[in-house]
Amino acid sequence: MKAVRKKVSADKQLLYFRLSSRNFLKAVVAKLLNKTAIQYPLANNLAFLNPQLISDTDKNKTHLKSVLHLLVQCNRVAESES
């Protein structure tokens, strides 16, 4: 009887540890994703350079226009050049 109680207690502790670890890892990953460059418009719009997505020309044109607009705003490219 005592062995069963210890086994149940150990299983509960293990389950609690796993759940708390999972919640911690979810929080860390969510925080990292919020701080990645993907959140920035330039990095997000540079997706048009991906060779796997190159066939979608309408979407790529939109992304390219957005990148050029951002570069013009930052004075990296003259408006007449874009």
PDB file of N, CA, C and O in Angstrom:
ATOM      1  N   MET A   1       0.818  -1.186   0.000  1.00  0.00           N
ATOM      2  CA  MET A   1       0.000   0.000   0.000  1.00  0.00           C
ATOM      3  C   MET A   1       0.871   1.261   0.000  1.00  0.00           C
ATOM      4  O   MET A   1       0.595   2.218  -0.724  1.00  0.00           O
ATOM      5  N   LYS A   2       1.932   1.246   0.830  1.00  0.00           N
ATOM      6  CA  LYS A   2       2.825   2.404   0.886  1.00  0.00           C
ATOM      7  C   LYS A   2       3.564   2.588  -0.444  1.00  0.00           C
ATOM      8  O   LYS A   2       3.810   3.714  -0.874  1.00  0.00           O
ATOM      9  N   ALA A   3       3.907   1.493  -1.075  1.00  0.00           N
ATOM     10  CA  ALA A   3       4.618   1.564  -2.354  1.00  0.00           C
ATOM     11  C   ALA A   3       3.737   2.197  -3.425  1.00  0.00           C
ATOM     12  O   ALA A   3       4.227   2.943  -4.274  1.00  0.00           O
ATOM     13  N   VAL A   4       2.452   1.905  -3.387  1.00  0.00           N
ATOM     14  CA  VAL A   4       1.517   2.481  -4.362  1.00  0.00           C
ATOM     15  C   VAL A   4       1.387   3.976  -4.133  1.00  0.00           C
ATOM     16  O   VAL A   4       1.367   4.752  -5.089  1.00  0.00           O
ATOM     17  N   ARG A   5       1.298   4.390  -2.868  1.00  0.00           N
ATOM     18  CA  ARG A   5       1.194   5.820  -2.547  1.00  0.00           C
ATOM     19  C   ARG A   5       2.448   6.578  -2.994  1.00  0.00           C
ATOM     20  O   ARG A   5       2.360   7.679  -3.539  1.00  0.00           O
ATOM     21  N   LYS A   6       3.613   5.972  -2.755  1.00  0.00           N
ATOM     22  CA  LYS A   6       4.860   6.604  -3.170  1.00  0.00           C
ATOM     23  C   LYS A   6       4.930   6.716  -4.692  1.00  0.00           C
ATOM     24  O   LYS A   6       5.405   7.714  -5.233  1.00  0.00           O
ATOM     25  N   LYS A   7       4.449   5.674  -5.372  1.00  0.00           N
ATOM     26  CA  LYS A   7       4.448   5.659  -6.840  1.00  0.00           C
ATOM     27  C   LYS A   7       3.524   6.747  -7.371  1.00  0.00           C
ATOM     28  O   LYS A   7       3.886   7.464  -8.304  1.00  0.00           O
ATOM     29  N   VAL A   8       2.326   6.879  -6.784  1.00  0.00           N
ATOM     30  CA  VAL A   8       1.368   7.900  -7.205  1.00  0.00           C
ATOM     31  C   VAL A   8       1.927   9.292  -6.918  1.00  0.00           C
ATOM     32  O   VAL A   8       1.799  10.204  -7.735  1.00  0.00           O
ATOM     33  N   SER A   9       2.542   9.440  -5.755  1.00  0.00           N
ATOM     34  CA  SER A   9       3.139  10.719  -5.389  1.00  0.00           C
ATOM     35  C   SER A   9       4.272  11.088  -6.340  1.00  0.00           C
ATOM     36  O   SER A   9       4.377  12.241  -6.758  1.00  0.00           O
ATOM     37  N   ALA A  10       5.107  10.137  -6.681  1.00  0.00           N
ATOM     38  CA  ALA A  10       6.215  10.382  -7.601  1.00  0.00           C
ATOM     39  C   ALA A  10       5.690  10.723  -8.993  1.00  0.00           C
ATOM     40  O   ALA A  10       6.236  11.596  -9.668  1.00  0.00           O
ATOM     41  N   ASP A  11       4.633  10.037  -9.424  1.00  0.00           N
ATOM     42  CA  ASP A  11       4.039  10.319 -10.725  1.00  0.00           C
ATOM     43  C   ASP A  11       3.445  11.724 -10.767  1.00  0.00           C
ATOM     44  O   ASP A  11       3.565  12.415 -11.778  1.00  0.00           O
ATOM     45  N   LYS A  12       2.812  12.149  -9.687  1.00  0.00           N
ATOM     46  CA  LYS A  12       2.240  13.489  -9.619  1.00  0.00           C
ATOM     47  C   LYS A  12       3.335  14.545  -9.671  1.00  0.00           C
ATOM     48  O   LYS A  12       3.197  15.560 -10.353  1.00  0.00           O
ATOM     49  N   GLN A  13       4.429  14.298  -8.944  1.00  0.00           N
ATOM     50  CA  GLN A  13       5.537  15.241  -8.955  1.00  0.00           C
ATOM     51  C   GLN A  13       6.169  15.325 -10.341  1.00  0.00           C
ATOM     52  O   GLN A  13       6.530  16.408 -10.802  1.00  0.00           O
ATOM     53  N   LEU A  14       6.296  14.196 -10.990  1.00  0.00           N
ATOM     54  CA  LEU A  14       6.866  14.158 -12.332  1.00  0.00           C
ATOM     55  C   LEU A  14       5.950  14.892 -13.320  1.00  0.00           C
ATOM     56  O   LEU A  14       6.426  15.652 -14.164  1.00  0.00           O
ATOM     57  N   LEU A  15       4.660  14.668 -13.214  1.00  0.00           N
ATOM     58  CA  LEU A  15       3.706  15.354 -14.083  1.00  0.00           C
ATOM     59  C   LEU A  15       3.735  16.857 -13.851  1.00  0.00           C
ATOM     60  O   LEU A  15       3.709  17.635 -14.804  1.00  0.00           O
ATOM     61  N   TYR A  16       3.790  17.267 -12.592  1.00  0.00           N
ATOM     62  CA  TYR A  16       3.855  18.694 -12.259  1.00  0.00           C
ATOM     63  C   TYR A  16       5.130  19.310 -12.832  1.00  0.00           C
ATOM     64  O   TYR A  16       5.095  20.407 -13.390  1.00  0.00           O
ATOM     65  N   PHE A  17       6.243  18.614 -12.698  1.00  0.00           N
ATOM     66  CA  PHE A  17       7.511  19.106 -13.232  1.00  0.00           C
ATOM     67  C   PHE A  17       7.447  19.252 -14.749  1.00  0.00           C
ATOM     68  O   PHE A  17       7.887  20.263 -15.296  1.00  0.00           O
ATOM     69  N   ARG A  18       6.905  18.254 -15.422  1.00  0.00           N
ATOM     70  CA  ARG A  18       6.805  18.316 -16.880  1.00  0.00           C
ATOM     71  C   ARG A  18       5.910  19.464 -17.334  1.00  0.00           C
ATOM     72  O   ARG A  18       6.252  20.187 -18.270  1.00  0.00           O
ATOM     73  N   LEU A  19       4.776  19.632 -16.681  1.00  0.00           N
ATOM     74  CA  LEU A  19       3.857  20.707 -17.061  1.00  0.00           C
ATOM     75  C   LEU A  19       4.465  22.082 -16.800  1.00  0.00           C
ATOM     76  O   LEU A  19       4.334  22.986 -17.624  1.00  0.00           O
ATOM     77  N   SER A  20       5.125  22.241 -15.665  1.00  0.00           N
ATOM     78  CA  SER A  20       5.742  23.533 -15.376  1.00  0.00           C
ATOM     79  C   SER A  20       6.907  23.802 -16.330  1.00  0.00           C
ATOM     80  O   SER A  20       7.122  24.946 -16.731  1.00  0.00           O
ATOM     81  N   SER A  21       7.655  22.768 -16.694  1.00  0.00           N
ATOM     82  CA  SER A  21       8.738  22.934 -17.660  1.00  0.00           C
ATOM     83  C   SER A  21       8.187  23.320 -19.027  1.00  0.00           C
ATOM     84  O   SER A  21       8.737  24.194 -19.698  1.00  0.00           O
ATOM     85  N   ARG A  22       7.117  22.678 -19.431  1.00  0.00           N
ATOM     86  CA  ARG A  22       6.497  22.993 -20.718  1.00  0.00           C
ATOM     87  C   ARG A  22       6.000  24.438 -20.739  1.00  0.00           C
ATOM     88  O   ARG A  22       6.203  25.149 -21.723  1.00  0.00           O
ATOM     89  N   ASN A  23       5.359  24.869 -19.674  1.00  0.00           N
ATOM     90  CA  ASN A  23       4.870  26.248 -19.607  1.00  0.00           C
ATOM     91  C   ASN A  23       6.019  27.253 -19.647  1.00  0.00           C
ATOM     92  O   ASN A  23       5.919  28.301 -20.285  1.00  0.00           O
ATOM     93  N   PHE A  24       7.105  26.922 -18.960  1.00  0.00           N
ATOM     94  CA  PHE A  24       8.281  27.787 -18.980  1.00  0.00           C
ATOM     95  C   PHE A  24       8.856  27.892 -20.392  1.00  0.00           C
ATOM     96  O   PHE A  24       9.162  28.988 -20.861  1.00  0.00           O
ATOM     97  N   LEU A  25       9.001  26.761 -21.061  1.00  0.00           N
ATOM     98  CA  LEU A  25       9.557  26.763 -22.406  1.00  0.00           C
ATOM     99  C   LEU A  25       8.650  27.512 -23.387  1.00  0.00           C
ATOM    100  O   LEU A  25       9.141  28.211 -24.273  1.00  0.00           O
ATOM    101  N   LYS A  26       7.334  27.368 -23.234  1.00  0.00           N
ATOM    102  CA  LYS A  26       6.397  28.112 -24.079  1.00  0.00           C
ATOM    103  C   LYS A  26       6.588  29.611 -23.888  1.00  0.00           C
ATOM    104  O   LYS A  26       6.591  30.369 -24.858  1.00  0.00           O
ATOM    105  N   ALA A  27       6.745  30.034 -22.651  1.00  0.00           N
ATOM    106  CA  ALA A  27       6.924  31.457 -22.365  1.00  0.00           C
ATOM    107  C   ALA A  27       8.237  31.974 -22.949  1.00  0.00           C
ATOM    108  O   ALA A  27       8.279  33.075 -23.497  1.00  0.00           O
ATOM    109  N   VAL A  28       9.301  31.194 -22.837  1.00  0.00           N
ATOM    110  CA  VAL A  28      10.598  31.603 -23.371  1.00  0.00           C
ATOM    111  C   VAL A  28      10.543  31.704 -24.894  1.00  0.00           C
ATOM    112  O   VAL A  28      11.046  32.668 -25.470  1.00  0.00           O
ATOM    113  N   VAL A  29       9.940  30.725 -25.540  1.00  0.00           N
ATOM    114  CA  VAL A  29       9.846  30.745 -27.002  1.00  0.00           C
ATOM    115  C   VAL A  29       8.983  31.912 -27.468  1.00  0.00           C
ATOM    116  O   VAL A  29       9.319  32.570 -28.453  1.00  0.00           O
ATOM    117  N   ALA A  30       7.885  32.177 -26.782  1.00  0.00           N
ATOM    118  CA  ALA A  30       7.028  33.308 -27.145  1.00  0.00           C
ATOM    119  C   ALA A  30       7.789  34.623 -27.020  1.00  0.00           C
ATOM    120  O   ALA A  30       7.652  35.506 -27.867  1.00  0.00           O
ATOM    121  N   LYS A  31       8.584  34.753 -25.972  1.00  0.00           N
ATOM    122  CA  LYS A  31       9.380  35.969 -25.771  1.00  0.00           C
ATOM    123  C   LYS A  31      10.426  36.117 -26.878  1.00  0.00           C
ATOM    124  O   LYS A  31      10.634  37.215 -27.392  1.00  0.00           O
ATOM    125  N   LEU A  32      11.076  35.025 -27.241  1.00  0.00           N
ATOM    126  CA  LEU A  32      12.076  35.076 -28.312  1.00  0.00           C
ATOM    127  C   LEU A  32      11.443  35.424 -29.654  1.00  0.00           C
ATOM    128  O   LEU A  32      12.007  36.196 -30.429  1.00  0.00           O
ATOM    129  N   LEU A  33      10.276  34.857 -29.926  1.00  0.00           N
ATOM    130  CA  LEU A  33       9.614  35.156 -31.191  1.00  0.00           C
ATOM    131  C   LEU A  33       9.198  36.614 -31.277  1.00  0.00           C
ATOM    132  O   LEU A  33       9.183  37.186 -32.366  1.00  0.00           O
ATOM    133  N   ASN A  34       8.863  37.222 -30.152  1.00  0.00           N
ATOM    134  CA  ASN A  34       8.494  38.628 -30.155  1.00  0.00           C
ATOM    135  C   ASN A  34       9.689  39.532 -30.413  1.00  0.00           C
ATOM    136  O   ASN A  34       9.521  40.670 -30.850  1.00  0.00           O
ATOM    137  N   LYS A  35      10.885  39.043 -30.152  1.00  0.00           N
ATOM    138  CA  LYS A  35      12.083  39.865 -30.307  1.00  0.00           C
ATOM    139  C   LYS A  35      12.863  39.545 -31.579  1.00  0.00           C
ATOM    140  O   LYS A  35      13.924  40.128 -31.801  1.00  0.00           O
ATOM    141  N   THR A  36      12.377  38.653 -32.403  1.00  0.00           N
ATOM    142  CA  THR A  36      13.121  38.288 -33.601  1.00  0.00           C
ATOM    143  C   THR A  36      12.945  39.327 -34.692  1.00  0.00           C
ATOM    144  O   THR A  36      12.054  40.173 -34.624  1.00  0.00           O
ATOM    145  N   ALA A  37      13.790  39.254 -35.683  1.00  0.00           N
ATOM    146  CA  ALA A  37      13.749  40.202 -36.796  1.00  0.00           C
ATOM    147  C   ALA A  37      12.516  40.008 -37.670  1.00  0.00           C
ATOM    148  O   ALA A  37      12.171  40.903 -38.443  1.00  0.00           O
ATOM    149  N   ILE A  38      11.852  38.881 -37.571  1.00  0.00           N
ATOM    150  CA  ILE A  38      10.666  38.622 -38.392  1.00  0.00           C
ATOM    151  C   ILE A  38       9.588  39.656 -38.094  1.00  0.00           C
ATOM    152  O   ILE A  38       8.758  39.946 -38.956  1.00  0.00           O
ATOM    153  N   GLN A  39       9.590  40.207 -36.905  1.00  0.00           N
ATOM    154  CA  GLN A  39       8.582  41.194 -36.526  1.00  0.00           C
ATOM    155  C   GLN A  39       8.796  42.526 -37.232  1.00  0.00           C
ATOM    156  O   GLN A  39       7.878  43.343 -37.293  1.00  0.00           O
ATOM    157  N   TYR A  40       9.985  42.758 -37.762  1.00  0.00           N
ATOM    158  CA  TYR A  40      10.280  44.017 -38.407  1.00  0.00           C
ATOM    159  C   TYR A  40       9.858  43.965 -39.873  1.00  0.00           C
ATOM    160  O   TYR A  40      10.054  42.946 -40.535  1.00  0.00           O
ATOM    161  N   PRO A  41       9.285  45.047 -40.384  1.00  0.00           N
ATOM    162  CA  PRO A  41       8.753  45.031 -41.749  1.00  0.00           C
ATOM    163  C   PRO A  41       9.799  44.696 -42.821  1.00  0.00           C
ATOM    164  O   PRO A  41       9.502  43.955 -43.758  1.00  0.00           O
ATOM    165  N   LEU A  42      10.999  45.224 -42.696  1.00  0.00           N
ATOM    166  CA  LEU A  42      12.016  44.955 -43.716  1.00  0.00           C
ATOM    167  C   LEU A  42      12.359  43.469 -43.770  1.00  0.00           C
ATOM    168  O   LEU A  42      12.380  42.874 -44.847  1.00  0.00           O
ATOM    169  N   ALA A  43      12.623  42.881 -42.632  1.00  0.00           N
ATOM    170  CA  ALA A  43      12.973  41.456 -42.601  1.00  0.00           C
ATOM    171  C   ALA A  43      11.800  40.599 -43.066  1.00  0.00           C
ATOM    172  O   ALA A  43      11.990  39.589 -43.742  1.00  0.00           O
ATOM    173  N   ASN A  44      10.605  41.004 -42.704  1.00  0.00           N
ATOM    174  CA  ASN A  44       9.427  40.252 -43.106  1.00  0.00           C
ATOM    175  C   ASN A  44       9.218  40.335 -44.618  1.00  0.00           C
ATOM    176  O   ASN A  44       8.869  39.339 -45.252  1.00  0.00           O
ATOM    177  N   ASN A  45       9.427  41.500 -45.189  1.00  0.00           N
ATOM    178  CA  ASN A  45       9.208  41.671 -46.623  1.00  0.00           C
ATOM    179  C   ASN A  45      10.328  41.102 -47.470  1.00  0.00           C
ATOM    180  O   ASN A  45      10.150  40.913 -48.673  1.00  0.00           O
ATOM    181  N   LEU A  46      11.469  40.825 -46.878  1.00  0.00           N
ATOM    182  CA  LEU A  46      12.552  40.204 -47.627  1.00  0.00           C
ATOM    183  C   LEU A  46      12.262  38.739 -47.959  1.00  0.00           C
ATOM    184  O   LEU A  46      13.085  38.064 -48.577  1.00  0.00           O
ATOM    185  N   ALA A  47      11.113  38.263 -47.554  1.00  0.00           N
ATOM    186  CA  ALA A  47      10.712  36.890 -47.857  1.00  0.00           C
ATOM    187  C   ALA A  47      10.572  36.661 -49.356  1.00  0.00           C
ATOM    188  O   ALA A  47      10.594  35.514 -49.803  1.00  0.00           O
ATOM    189  N   PHE A  48      10.427  37.736 -50.149  1.00  0.00           N
ATOM    190  CA  PHE A  48      10.295  37.559 -51.592  1.00  0.00           C
ATOM    191  C   PHE A  48      11.569  36.993 -52.213  1.00  0.00           C
ATOM    192  O   PHE A  48      11.539  36.526 -53.351  1.00  0.00           O
ATOM    193  N   LEU A  49      12.677  37.026 -51.493  1.00  0.00           N
ATOM    194  CA  LEU A  49      13.932  36.476 -52.001  1.00  0.00           C
ATOM    195  C   LEU A  49      14.030  34.962 -51.832  1.00  0.00           C
ATOM    196  O   LEU A  49      14.955  34.339 -52.353  1.00  0.00           O
ATOM    197  N   ASN A  50      13.094  34.375 -51.116  1.00  0.00           N
ATOM    198  CA  ASN A  50      13.099  32.937 -50.873  1.00  0.00           C
ATOM    199  C   ASN A  50      12.849  32.190 -52.188  1.00  0.00           C
ATOM    200  O   ASN A  50      11.807  32.397 -52.811  1.00  0.00           O
ATOM    201  N   PRO A  51      13.767  31.333 -52.626  1.00  0.00           N
ATOM    202  CA  PRO A  51      13.596  30.626 -53.900  1.00  0.00           C
ATOM    203  C   PRO A  51      12.366  29.719 -53.933  1.00  0.00           C
ATOM    204  O   PRO A  51      11.813  29.472 -55.006  1.00  0.00           O
ATOM    205  N   GLN A  52      11.942  29.233 -52.805  1.00  0.00           N
ATOM    206  CA  GLN A  52      10.769  28.356 -52.777  1.00  0.00           C
ATOM    207  C   GLN A  52       9.476  29.129 -53.013  1.00  0.00           C
ATOM    208  O   GLN A  52       8.476  28.548 -53.435  1.00  0.00           O
ATOM    209  N   LEU A  53       9.486  30.429 -52.746  1.00  0.00           N
ATOM    210  CA  LEU A  53       8.285  31.244 -52.898  1.00  0.00           C
ATOM    211  C   LEU A  53       8.357  32.166 -54.114  1.00  0.00           C
ATOM    212  O   LEU A  53       7.503  33.038 -54.276  1.00  0.00           O
ATOM    213  N   ILE A  54       9.347  31.989 -54.955  1.00  0.00           N
ATOM    214  CA  ILE A  54       9.598  32.912 -56.055  1.00  0.00           C
ATOM    215  C   ILE A  54       8.513  32.848 -57.127  1.00  0.00           C
ATOM    216  O   ILE A  54       8.368  33.800 -57.894  1.00  0.00           O
ATOM    217  N   SER A  55       7.758  31.778 -57.204  1.00  0.00           N
ATOM    218  CA  SER A  55       6.765  31.631 -58.268  1.00  0.00           C
ATOM    219  C   SER A  55       5.529  32.516 -58.062  1.00  0.00           C
ATOM    220  O   SER A  55       4.799  32.779 -59.018  1.00  0.00           O
ATOM    221  N   ASP A  56       5.289  32.972 -56.851  1.00  0.00           N
ATOM    222  CA  ASP A  56       4.132  33.827 -56.573  1.00  0.00           C
ATOM    223  C   ASP A  56       4.510  35.280 -56.888  1.00  0.00           C
ATOM    224  O   ASP A  56       4.896  36.036 -55.997  1.00  0.00           O
ATOM    225  N   THR A  57       4.394  35.658 -58.172  1.00  0.00           N
ATOM    226  CA  THR A  57       4.913  36.947 -58.614  1.00  0.00           C
ATOM    227  C   THR A  57       4.151  38.136 -58.050  1.00  0.00           C
ATOM    228  O   THR A  57       4.759  39.163 -57.746  1.00  0.00           O
ATOM    229  N   ASP A  58       2.838  38.023 -57.901  1.00  0.00           N
ATOM    230  CA  ASP A  58       2.071  39.163 -57.373  1.00  0.00           C
ATOM    231  C   ASP A  58       2.480  39.488 -55.938  1.00  0.00           C
ATOM    232  O   ASP A  58       2.657  40.650 -55.572  1.00  0.00           O
ATOM    233  N   LYS A  59       2.623  38.450 -55.149  1.00  0.00           N
ATOM    234  CA  LYS A  59       3.026  38.647 -53.758  1.00  0.00           C
ATOM    235  C   LYS A  59       4.458  39.177 -53.687  1.00  0.00           C
ATOM    236  O   LYS A  59       4.772  40.026 -52.853  1.00  0.00           O
ATOM    237  N   ASN A  60       5.322  38.669 -54.567  1.00  0.00           N
ATOM    238  CA  ASN A  60       6.716  39.122 -54.579  1.00  0.00           C
ATOM    239  C   ASN A  60       6.826  40.588 -54.982  1.00  0.00           C
ATOM    240  O   ASN A  60       7.651  41.323 -54.440  1.00  0.00           O
ATOM    241  N   LYS A  61       5.992  41.013 -55.934  1.00  0.00           N
ATOM    242  CA  LYS A  61       6.000  42.421 -56.333  1.00  0.00           C
ATOM    243  C   LYS A  61       5.596  43.309 -55.161  1.00  0.00           C
ATOM    244  O   LYS A  61       6.186  44.366 -54.942  1.00  0.00           O
ATOM    245  N   THR A  62       4.600  42.877 -54.421  1.00  0.00           N
ATOM    246  CA  THR A  62       4.152  43.643 -53.257  1.00  0.00           C
ATOM    247  C   THR A  62       5.255  43.747 -52.225  1.00  0.00           C
ATOM    248  O   THR A  62       5.497  44.821 -51.673  1.00  0.00           O
ATOM    249  N   HIS A  63       5.929  42.628 -51.959  1.00  0.00           N
ATOM    250  CA  HIS A  63       7.025  42.630 -50.986  1.00  0.00           C
ATOM    251  C   HIS A  63       8.182  43.512 -51.466  1.00  0.00           C
ATOM    252  O   HIS A  63       8.775  44.249 -50.677  1.00  0.00           O
ATOM    253  N   LEU A  64       8.499  43.435 -52.755  1.00  0.00           N
ATOM    254  CA  LEU A  64       9.584  44.245 -53.293  1.00  0.00           C
ATOM    255  C   LEU A  64       9.250  45.734 -53.187  1.00  0.00           C
ATOM    256  O   LEU A  64      10.108  46.540 -52.829  1.00  0.00           O
ATOM    257  N   LYS A  65       8.022  46.092 -53.492  1.00  0.00           N
ATOM    258  CA  LYS A  65       7.608  47.492 -53.365  1.00  0.00           C
ATOM    259  C   LYS A  65       7.711  47.959 -51.920  1.00  0.00           C
ATOM    260  O   LYS A  65       8.125  49.089 -51.658  1.00  0.00           O
ATOM    261  N   SER A  66       7.337  47.099 -50.984  1.00  0.00           N
ATOM    262  CA  SER A  66       7.430  47.454 -49.569  1.00  0.00           C
ATOM    263  C   SER A  66       8.882  47.648 -49.143  1.00  0.00           C
ATOM    264  O   SER A  66       9.196  48.575 -48.397  1.00  0.00           O
ATOM    265  N   VAL A  67       9.765  46.772 -49.618  1.00  0.00           N
ATOM    266  CA  VAL A  67      11.189  46.892 -49.292  1.00  0.00           C
ATOM    267  C   VAL A  67      11.749  48.190 -49.866  1.00  0.00           C
ATOM    268  O   VAL A  67      12.474  48.913 -49.183  1.00  0.00           O
ATOM    269  N   LEU A  68      11.416  48.480 -51.111  1.00  0.00           N
ATOM    270  CA  LEU A  68      11.900  49.722 -51.723  1.00  0.00           C
ATOM    271  C   LEU A  68      11.362  50.951 -50.992  1.00  0.00           C
ATOM    272  O   LEU A  68      12.080  51.932 -50.802  1.00  0.00           O
ATOM    273  N   HIS A  69      10.101  50.892 -50.587  1.00  0.00           N
ATOM    274  CA  HIS A  69       9.509  52.003 -49.840  1.00  0.00           C
ATOM    275  C   HIS A  69      10.256  52.219 -48.514  1.00  0.00           C
ATOM    276  O   HIS A  69      10.531  53.355 -48.128  1.00  0.00           O
ATOM    277  N   LEU A  70      10.571  51.142 -47.840  1.00  0.00           N
ATOM    278  CA  LEU A  70      11.310  51.247 -46.577  1.00  0.00           C
ATOM    279  C   LEU A  70      12.715  51.791 -46.795  1.00  0.00           C
ATOM    280  O   LEU A  70      13.208  52.582 -45.990  1.00  0.00           O
ATOM    281  N   LEU A  71      13.364  51.370 -47.881  1.00  0.00           N
ATOM    282  CA  LEU A  71      14.709  51.865 -48.167  1.00  0.00           C
ATOM    283  C   LEU A  71      14.692  53.350 -48.526  1.00  0.00           C
ATOM    284  O   LEU A  71      15.618  54.086 -48.182  1.00  0.00           O
ATOM    285  N   VAL A  72      13.648  53.784 -49.210  1.00  0.00           N
ATOM    286  CA  VAL A  72      13.514  55.208 -49.529  1.00  0.00           C
ATOM    287  C   VAL A  72      13.287  56.001 -48.243  1.00  0.00           C
ATOM    288  O   VAL A  72      13.847  57.085 -48.076  1.00  0.00           O
ATOM    289  N   GLN A  73      12.482  55.476 -47.348  1.00  0.00           N
ATOM    290  CA  GLN A  73      12.226  56.165 -46.072  1.00  0.00           C
ATOM    291  C   GLN A  73      13.503  56.318 -45.265  1.00  0.00           C
ATOM    292  O   GLN A  73      13.681  57.321 -44.573  1.00  0.00           O
ATOM    293  N   CYS A  74      14.390  55.345 -45.341  1.00  0.00           N
ATOM    294  CA  CYS A  74      15.642  55.385 -44.577  1.00  0.00           C
ATOM    295  C   CYS A  74      16.752  56.127 -45.321  1.00  0.00           C
ATOM    296  O   CYS A  74      17.885  56.190 -44.844  1.00  0.00           O
ATOM    297  N   ASN A  75      16.430  56.684 -46.480  1.00  0.00           N
ATOM    298  CA  ASN A  75      17.399  57.390 -47.319  1.00  0.00           C
ATOM    299  C   ASN A  75      18.547  56.484 -47.780  1.00  0.00           C
ATOM    300  O   ASN A  75      19.668  56.956 -47.972  1.00  0.00           O
ATOM    301  N   ARG A  76      18.278  55.210 -47.956  1.00  0.00           N
ATOM    302  CA  ARG A  76      19.277  54.272 -48.473  1.00  0.00           C
ATOM    303  C   ARG A  76      19.244  54.241 -49.985  1.00  0.00           C
ATOM    304  O   ARG A  76      20.247  53.936 -50.630  1.00  0.00           O
ATOM    305  N   VAL A  77      18.078  54.561 -50.556  1.00  0.00           N
ATOM    306  CA  VAL A  77      17.896  54.582 -51.998  1.00  0.00           C
ATOM    307  C   VAL A  77      17.167  55.870 -52.338  1.00  0.00           C
ATOM    308  O   VAL A  77      16.226  56.269 -51.652  1.00  0.00           O
ATOM    309  N   ALA A  78      17.618  56.516 -53.410  1.00  0.00           N
ATOM    310  CA  ALA A  78      16.932  57.735 -53.838  1.00  0.00           C
ATOM    311  C   ALA A  78      15.594  57.360 -54.455  1.00  0.00           C
ATOM    312  O   ALA A  78      15.464  56.306 -55.077  1.00  0.00           O
ATOM    313  N   GLU A  79      14.603  58.221 -54.284  1.00  0.00           N
ATOM    314  CA  GLU A  79      13.265  57.913 -54.786  1.00  0.00           C
ATOM    315  C   GLU A  79      13.248  57.772 -56.302  1.00  0.00           C
ATOM    316  O   GLU A  79      12.459  57.001 -56.848  1.00  0.00           O
ATOM    317  N   SER A  80      14.112  58.512 -56.978  1.00  0.00           N
ATOM    318  CA  SER A  80      14.163  58.411 -58.436  1.00  0.00           C
ATOM    319  C   SER A  80      14.750  57.085 -58.899  1.00  0.00           C
ATOM    320  O   SER A  80      14.469  56.649 -60.015  1.00  0.00           O
ATOM    321  N   GLU A  81      15.557  56.436 -58.069  1.00  0.00           N
ATOM    322  CA  GLU A  81      16.167  55.151 -58.429  1.00  0.00           C
ATOM    323  C   GLU A  81      15.197  54.000 -58.268  1.00  0.00           C
ATOM    324  O   GLU A  81      15.323  52.989 -58.958  1.00  0.00           O
ATOM    325  N   SER A  82      14.236  54.131 -57.377  1.00  0.00           N
ATOM    326  CA  SER A  82      13.303  53.030 -57.148  1.00  0.00           C
ATOM    327  C   SER A  82      12.183  53.152 -58.130  1.00  0.00           C
ATOM    328  O   SER A  82      11.269  52.328 -58.128  1.00  0.00           O
TER     329      SER A  82
END
